[in-house]
Amino acid sequence: MSEHVRAELRRSGGFAGRPVHVQVDSATLPPADAARLVQLVSTIDLSRLGAARPGPPAGADLMSYDLMIERGGRRWQGTVADPTIPAGLRPLLQFLTRYSHGPGA
């Protein structure tokens, strides 16, 4: 695999209030997970995420995500929150959240 992708996620909020922090790097992930990470990030237009900011808090049970993505020498960092998460980010957030529980979780 030639493309290198890194991502970091910090999730807070939610009903249980359990924070999540995970860092993944396509260079160190198992091949199937690395391919999935690259595929998920490649579908995101990082230049359009430049304005991603959380909306006004609508309740303590909503999730907030601090996200960093590095791909091809470009880096995007920002915060998104329910219910205003861009649709293109949701699959990546789900992957990273699952990965925080361990590979294959």
C-alpha positions in Angstrom: 0.0 0.0 0.0 1.5 3.3 -1.0 -0.7 5.9 0.7 0.0 6.8 4.3 -2.9 8.0 6.5 -3.0 8.8 10.2 -6.0 9.7 12.2 -6.6 10.6 15.8 -10.0 10.8 17.5 -11.0 12.1 20.9 -14.7 11.6 21.6 -16.5 13.2 24.6 -20.1 13.5 25.8 -22.8 11.0 25.3 -25.2 9.5 27.8 -22.6 7.3 29.5 -20.0 10.1 29.3 -17.2 7.6 28.6 -14.4 9.4 26.7 -12.7 7.7 23.8 -9.2 8.4 22.5 -7.6 6.5 19.6 -4.7 7.0 17.2 -4.3 4.9 14.1 -1.6 4.9 11.4 -2.0 2.9 8.2 1.7 2.0 8.4 1.1 0.0 11.6 -2.4 -1.3 11.2 -3.2 -4.8 10.0 -3.4 -4.7 6.2 -7.3 -5.0 6.0 -7.7 -2.3 8.6 -5.1 -0.1 6.9 -6.9 -0.5 3.6 -10.2 0.4 5.2 -8.7 3.5 6.8 -7.2 4.7 3.6 -10.5 4.1 1.7 -12.5 6.0 4.3 -10.2 9.0 4.4 -9.9 9.0 0.6 -13.7 9.6 0.3 -13.5 12.8 2.4 -12.8 16.1 0.8 -10.5 17.6 3.4 -10.6 21.1 1.8 -14.4 21.2 2.3 -14.1 20.3 6.0 -12.2 23.6 6.7 -15.2 25.1 8.3 -16.2 22.1 10.4 -17.1 23.4 13.9 -19.5 22.1 16.4 -23.0 23.5 16.5 -24.5 24.9 19.7 -24.7 22.2 22.3 -28.2 20.7 22.3 -27.8 18.3 25.2 -25.3 16.5 27.4 -26.1 13.2 25.8 -24.7 14.3 22.4 -21.2 13.3 21.2 -18.4 15.7 20.4 -15.5 14.6 18.3 -12.0 16.2 18.1 -10.5 14.7 14.9 -7.2 14.9 13.2 -6.6 13.5 9.7 -3.2 13.4 7.9 -3.2 12.2 4.3 -0.7 12.8 1.5 1.1 15.6 3.3 -2.2 17.4 4.1 -3.5 17.7 7.7 -7.0 18.6 8.8 -8.0 19.1 12.4 -11.3 20.2 13.8 -14.2 19.4 16.1 -17.6 18.1 15.0 -20.6 17.3 17.1 -23.9 15.6 16.9 -26.3 16.2 15.2 -24.3 18.4 12.7 -21.6 15.9 11.8 -21.0 16.0 8.0 -22.3 12.7 6.4 -18.9 12.1 4.9 -17.2 11.9 8.3 -19.6 9.5 9.9 -18.1 6.2 8.5 -14.6 7.3 9.6 -15.8 8.2 13.1 -17.6 4.9 13.4 -14.4 3.0 12.3 -12.2 4.9 14.7 -14.7 4.5 17.6 -14.8 0.7 16.9 -11.1 0.6 16.7 -10.8 2.2 20.1 -12.2 -1.0 21.5 -9.4 -3.0 19.8 -8.8 -4.4 16.2 -11.7 -6.4 14.8 -14.1 -5.1 17.5 
